Amino acid sequence: MPTYSVTLETDQPRAEDLSAELWEHGASGVEVRDGEGTPMPGLPVPPPGRAILVAWFADLDAAGAAAAALGGAVAEVPDEDWGETWKKGLGPMTIGRVFVRPSWVDAPVPAGLAEVVLDPGMAFGTGTHPTTSLCLAALSDLLAARPGASVLDVGTGSGLLAIAARKLGAGRVAGNDNDPVAVDVARENAERNGASLELTVAPLPAIRGPFDLVVANILANTLVELAPQLAAQLAPGGVVLLSGILAPQADEVRAAYVAQGLAPVPGGDRLEGEWALLALGKKHA
């Protein structure tokens, strides 16, 4: 069954907003090539100050509507071809205390690191993007200080962060995603890694909480919208990690969580290039 892609180019400052519009048009995934992180292989390099976006759609009509509304070009991408492109240029990497290895690459695990074997399939999340690596590094540090902590991964995608949390010593680990394909991929990756996870397409209020650590690597505007629900899932003394945020958006996202009674964790925020991770905590009861 083919997937349909919509490709478009825009000014770099508008890439985040355009990405959000593609999601709103029903995209199952959006790749942004803006000079940061490791992009999808085979995509042309944008000129300075510009960004290229590629969105994937399961439905041709939805892809056509998005292209018409946003000025993009539609192409058919067979699933097997999409999957093969991921395999080009992806190798093992170490982030924090995690060693991420693609399933098609054999490599020894460095001493003292937790191995995560990953096949992204039709879901996003390989650890190559700065927002994902920021989350992995923060999870590494937090779980070193809080062994056995419970973790909720919001928008789990390939399951990378949830699996890494389990391998790093977390107790109960749950993850959700509104894309059933992503949940299926995450479940397969969890089984591949022998990681016991609770994975669901259920919305946040339907997930039994609270959790000691909540991680959400999604779009900034969605993080703002979900602030009440994410804060409600956080246990007293818990920490929420928020990423998928461009540095200029950090103040707006932070303010949404402070309004829910959370407080910035001293020294908890992280930056990588133009991307930010925010850490906020809930006071003990």
C-alpha positions, 0 to 999 in steps of 0.5 A: 500500500503506497504512502503519499508525500507532500514536499514544499519549501519555505523560509526557515522561521516559518518551518515550524508553523508550516509543519503544524499545518501539515499535521492539521491536514492529516499528515502521519509524519513530517520531516523538516530539513533546515540544516539541523540534525540528520535529515531524511536521506535523498532529500535536496539540501535547502539554500541558506535561510530556507527549509524543505518539509516533507509530509507523509499521508496515507490518503491521496485526497488528504495529500492533495488537499494539503498540497493545494492549500500550502503550495506543495508537490505530491508524490507516491512513495511505496512503503518499502522504498520509504523504509529502505531510505531510512537505512541509508546513512543511519548507524549506531550512536551514543546519547547519554547512557544510551547506545542506539543501534539500527536493527540492520547494523551489528555493533558491540555495545560500549561498556556501561551503556543501555542498548536500544535496537531500533527499526523506525518502520513507518514511525518517526524517532531514531535519535538523530534529531536534536529534540530526540537526543536532548530528551535521551540525555535528560532521561539518562540523567534523571533516571540515574538519580531516580532509579525505578521512577515511572515514565510517560512518553507522550507522542511515543512515535517509534518508542525510542524514548520509552524503551530507553527509559525502561533500559535505563532503569525506569519502573512502569513505562507508558507511551501513547500516540494518536497514530495507530501505526506508530503504536504498532511500530513502538510495540514491535520495537519494545518486543525487539528490546525485551522492554515491558511497556504500556502502549496505547492510542488513548488520549492523556486523560484516559491513561492511569497516572500519575507519573514521576517523569513525563516526556513529550517531544512534540510540537510547541503549539501542541505542548501549550495546548496539552499543558493542563493534561500533562501537568495533571499526569505528573506526580508530586515531586515529578518532572516533565521534559518538553522538547520539539521547541525552537529556542524562541518558543521556549518562553511561551511553552514554559509560561503555559506550564508555570500557569499550571503550577509547575516550576522550572527545574534549576539547571534542567533546561538544555539547548542543542543548536536552535532546539530547546528542552525544558524541564519543569517540576511539580512541588511535593504535596 
